[in-house]
């Protein structure tokens, strides 16, 4: 690899705001916020809205959308669209 052209790849703590779970990994992302991790070291903290700990696909808690009701509302709203 060429030197001085790649971003720094350092340990970072990601915190899922939805579930409160934090995990330590390596990333090129950086942050001004810091947190002290379980090993006693301080790492940059990046807060994310959703991760595999809270995403419905990974947790198995998917919501069933009422698609039939949505289609009926759409058709009712636009039933006269384009007619003269």
CORRA-V536261 format. One line per field, one symbol per residue. phi: phi as a letter, one per 30 degrees, with the letter a starting at -180 (. if undefined). psi: psi as a letter, one per 30 degrees, with the letter a starting at -180 (. if undefined). burial: 1 if it has 16 or more other C-alpha atoms within 10 Angstrom, else 0. Layout:
phi: ???
psi: ???
burial: ???
//
This chain:
phi: .ddiccddcbdbcccdddcidcbcacaddbaddbbddedjdcbdccccdabddbdedddicddddddddddddddddcdcdicc
psi: kklgfklkjlkkkkkjfefgkkkkaklflllfklkklfgflklkkkkkekafffkeeffghkkkkieeeeeeeeeeegfgkfk.
burial: 000000000011111100000100000001000000100000111100001001000000000000000000000000000000
//
